[in-house]
Amino acid sequence: MLRLVTIPISHYCEKARWALERAGIAYREEPHVQGVHRLYARRAGGGSTVPVLVTPDGAIGESAQILEWVDARLAPARRLGGEGAEAGRIAAACRRLDDRLGPCGRRLIYVRMFAQRDLMLRFNNQGVPRWEDRAIRAGLPMAQRFIARALQISPGVEVSDEAVVWEEFDWIASLLADGRPFLLGDRFTAADLTFAALAAPIVLPSRYGVALPPRELLDEPTSRLVARGREHPAGAYALRMVAEQRGPIPG
């Protein structure tokens, strides 16, 4: 069986899970906490980031590449990447979201959750080995410094990150303004999957690879952020894509 090395809460890992499960491809997830994940990613044949998908043909260490690998194993009518000019538009949209919404939304929510440590650990550590759960709890200040360094979190960065998040939400809303059913036309593509997965930290969908914190447990600033995300046309679209396209979560 394929192995998927993850940080369970990661929205990039959710992209990979969603693609695999949509295709009906069985896999075994290996979840790890931040920091420790680098060791297991490298052991699996990847780099320093997750997800890493371990296949009989080798390891794949980027979520976009995992989507491409899955696509190659589907019938043409079910593929998410498109062909010709459509493929170029899909790839460009995915790159933009991976480069802007993905890192800015992730950094923004980490900053918010650092202020809610018990809640953060409760949801962050789901499914990881017991020793990793104990280690990150005991060494949380060190873990936070590692995460801040790895994600380039600096004082006030959440202000500019939030601005980018809303710019990307507005861009998505502009694509949908003409009434089209999906971002790039009449069918669900990798662009839709990528946006819906990467928007998860802002809209907290009820269907995800692990449980996400319910809004009522969040502090007031984070709850307001999620409310704004859900009310935004792009956020509502992300929630609809999850509801209609994500499918049941195994287990």
ABEGO torsion letter per residue (X at the ends): XBBBBBBAABAAAAAAAAAAAAAGBBBBBBBBBBGAAAAAAAAAGBBABOBBBBBAAEBBABAAAAAAAAAAABBAAABAAEBEAAAAAAAAAAAAAAAAAAAAAAAAAAAAAAABAAAAAAAAABGBBAAAAAAAAAAAAAAAAAAAAAAGBBBGAAAAAAAAAAAAAAAAAAAAAAGBABAAEABBBAAAAAAAAAAAAAAGBABBABBBBBAAABBAAAAAAAAAAAABAAAAAAAAAAAAAAEBBBX
